[in-house]
Amino acid sequence: MLRFNEENAYVEFLRTRGLPNERRAGRIHLSGLVLGVHSESFYKRMENACDGVIEIRVMERGDEAKNLLRVRSLKGQRHDSRWHEIEIKPNGEAILAN
C-alpha cells in the first residue's frame, strides 16, 4: 500500500476506515512492518492507531539464529513484555521454545 500512497494518507485511512471496519466486523487486523524503511513518525502514528505491538527479532550468534518474540504494548491489557524464544516449524507454525 505504501508503495503507491503517502505515509500520512495511509495512516489516516487505516485509522479512520480500515481498523474501525475490522472491529465492527469482529475481525483482527495484523500488519507487518519493517523498521528503518519509513519515517520515525510513521511508526509512532501506526502504534497509536493500533491496539497492540508485537515485535519479532532474529539474533544471530555464530552459526546459530534465535527467533525472539515479545508483546511490546497491548492497550488496556496486562501483558508480559519480556523477549521469548520461538521455534519456527517447517510448516511455518511458531511455538514457544523450551
C-alpha positions as CSV (number, residue, x, y, z in Angstrom):
1,M,0.0,0.0,0.0
2,L,2.8,2.5,0.9
3,R,4.4,2.0,-2.5
4,F,1.6,3.9,-4.1
5,N,0.4,6.1,-1.2
6,E,1.9,8.7,1.1
7,E,2.5,7.7,4.7
8,N,0.1,10.3,6.1
9,A,-2.7,9.2,3.7
10,Y,-2.2,5.5,4.6
11,V,-2.2,6.0,8.4
12,E,-5.3,8.2,8.1
13,F,-7.1,5.6,6.0
14,L,-6.2,2.8,8.4
15,R,-7.1,4.9,11.5
16,T,-10.5,6.2,10.2
17,R,-11.7,3.4,7.9
18,G,-9.6,0.3,7.9
19,L,-9.4,-0.5,11.6
20,P,-12.9,0.6,12.6
21,N,-14.4,-1.6,9.8
22,E,-12.3,-4.6,11.1
23,R,-13.5,-4.0,14.7
24,R,-17.2,-3.7,13.6
25,A,-16.9,-7.0,11.7
26,G,-15.3,-8.7,14.7
27,R,-12.0,-9.4,12.9
28,I,-8.4,-9.0,14.0
29,H,-6.2,-6.9,11.7
30,L,-2.5,-7.8,11.7
31,S,0.1,-5.5,9.9
32,G,3.7,-6.4,9.5
33,L,6.2,-3.5,9.3
34,V,10.0,-3.5,8.9
35,L,11.8,-0.8,10.9
36,G,14.1,1.6,9.1
37,V,12.1,1.7,5.9
38,H,9.7,4.5,6.7
39,S,9.9,7.7,8.7
40,E,10.0,7.5,12.5
41,S,6.8,9.5,12.8
42,F,5.0,6.9,10.6
43,Y,5.9,4.1,13.0
44,K,4.7,6.2,16.0
45,R,1.4,7.0,14.3
46,M,0.9,3.3,13.4
47,E,1.5,2.3,17.0
48,N,-1.0,4.9,18.3
49,A,-3.7,3.7,15.8
50,C,-3.3,0.0,16.7
51,D,-4.3,-1.9,19.8
52,G,-1.0,-3.6,20.2
53,V,2.5,-4.0,19.0
54,I,4.2,-7.4,18.7
55,E,7.9,-7.4,17.9
56,I,9.8,-10.3,16.3
57,R,13.6,-10.3,16.1
58,V,16.2,-12.7,14.8
59,M,19.5,-12.7,16.7
60,E,22.5,-14.5,15.2
61,R,25.3,-15.9,17.2
62,G,27.9,-17.6,15.2
63,D,26.2,-20.2,13.0
64,E,23.0,-20.2,15.1
65,A,20.0,-18.0,14.7
66,K,17.5,-17.4,17.5
67,N,13.9,-16.2,16.8
68,L,12.5,-14.0,19.5
69,L,9.1,-12.5,20.1
70,R,7.6,-10.0,22.7
71,V,4.4,-8.1,23.2
72,R,5.7,-4.5,23.5
73,S,2.3,-2.9,24.0
74,L,-1.3,-4.1,24.4
75,K,-3.8,-1.3,25.1
76,G,-6.0,-2.0,28.1
77,Q,-4.5,-5.4,28.9
78,R,-1.8,-6.6,31.2
79,H,1.0,-8.4,29.3
80,D,4.4,-9.9,29.6
81,S,6.8,-7.7,27.7
82,R,9.9,-9.9,28.0
83,W,11.5,-11.5,25.0
84,H,10.6,-15.2,24.4
85,E,12.4,-17.6,22.1
86,I,10.2,-19.1,19.5
87,E,10.7,-22.1,17.2
88,I,9.6,-21.9,13.6
89,K,8.4,-25.3,12.4
90,P,8.9,-26.4,8.7
91,N,5.2,-25.8,8.0
92,G,5.6,-22.1,9.2
93,E,4.0,-22.7,12.6
94,A,5.6,-20.8,15.5
95,I,5.7,-22.2,19.0
96,L,7.4,-21.0,22.3
97,A,10.7,-22.8,22.7
98,N,11.5,-24.5,26.0
